Amino acid sequence: MNTDQEKTYPKGHFVSKWMVLGMAMFSGIGVPLSVVADNFSFIGIGPAIGVGFGAGIGAMIEKKYEREGRIRPMNEQETKRKKWGVILGFVFLIAGVVALLLFLNR
């Protein structure tokens, strides 16, 4: 049985996890900044900052675990899941852009 000390993680696990956490934590920054600046183009700055911070922290943690030998290559199932996640993300992105364009052209 694997204890927490022996557990291995797929490559990219911590970077992905911390990018999502960073986006969640920093998303609330854009709205108050937009209101204060009276410029709503700043709404997207929070998630962008969060991705940067999250990727940096995740890369540091992943490097630490890699030195300990606890990072392994992704297996076939994980690779397939990641591929479908990327495809689904692009589908939602395209749907969001189309919805925005339809909303703006009313």
ZAMARGU-4260 file (C-alpha; in steps of 0.2 Angstrom, whole numbers, plus 5000, padded with zeros to 4 digits):
<rodrens>
0) 5000/5000/5000 | 5007/5017/4995 | 5008/5029/5009 | 5009/5048/5006 | 5028/5048/5006
5) 5028/5034/4992 | 5014/5041/4981 | 5019/5046/4964 | 5011/5059/4953 | 5010/5061/4934
10) 5020/5074/4926 | 5011/5091/4925 | 5000/5086/4940 | 5005/5100/4952 | 5007/5114/4938
15) 4989/5110/4932 | 4982/5110/4950 | 4990/5126/4955 | 4985/5135/4939 | 4967/5131/4943
20) 4969/5136/4961 | 4978/5152/4956 | 4964/5157/4944 | 4951/5154/4958 | 4960/5164/4971
25) 4964/5179/4959 | 4948/5180/4949 | 4940/5192/4962 | 4954/5205/4959 | 4948/5210/4942
30) 4930/5216/4946 | 4935/5228/4960 | 4950/5235/4950 | 4938/5238/4935 | 4926/5247/4946
35) 4939/5258/4954 | 4947/5262/4937 | 4930/5264/4928 | 4937/5253/4914 | 4930/5235/4913
40) 4944/5229/4902 | 4953/5225/4918 | 4940/5211/4923 | 4952/5198/4915 | 4967/5203/4924
45) 4964/5193/4939 | 4963/5175/4931 | 4979/5180/4921 | 4989/5184/4936 | 4982/5168/4945
50) 4988/5158/4930 | 5005/5165/4931 | 5007/5163/4950 | 4999/5146/4950 | 5011/5140/4936
55) 5026/5146/4945 | 5021/5138/4962 | 5016/5122/4953 | 5032/5121/4944 | 5042/5123/4960
60) 5033/5110/4969 | 5034/5098/4954 | 5053/5101/4953 | 5054/5096/4971 | 5045/5080/4969
65) 5054/5076/4953 | 5071/5077/4963 | 5063/5065/4976 | 5059/5053/4962 | 5040/5055/4964
70) 5035/5061/4947 | 5032/5048/4933 | 5027/5050/4915 | 5008/5050/4912 | 5000/5033/4908
75) 4989/5030/4892 | 4973/5034/4902 | 4979/5050/4909 | 4986/5056/4892 | 4969/5052/4884
80) 4960/5061/4898 | 4971/5076/4896 | 4968/5076/4877 | 4949/5076/4880 | 4950/5090/4893
85) 4960/5101/4880 | 4947/5097/4867 | 4932/5101/4878 | 4941/5117/4884 | 4942/5123/4866
90) 4924/5118/4863 | 4919/5129/4878 | 4930/5143/4872 | 4923/5143/4855 | 4905/5142/4862
95) 4909/5157/4873 | 4916/5168/4859 | 4901/5164/4848 | 4889/5168/4862 | 4898/5184/4866
100) 4897/5189/4847 | 4879/5185/4846 | 4876/5195/4862 | 4885/5210/4855 | 4877/5210/4838
105) 4859/5211/4845
</rodrens>
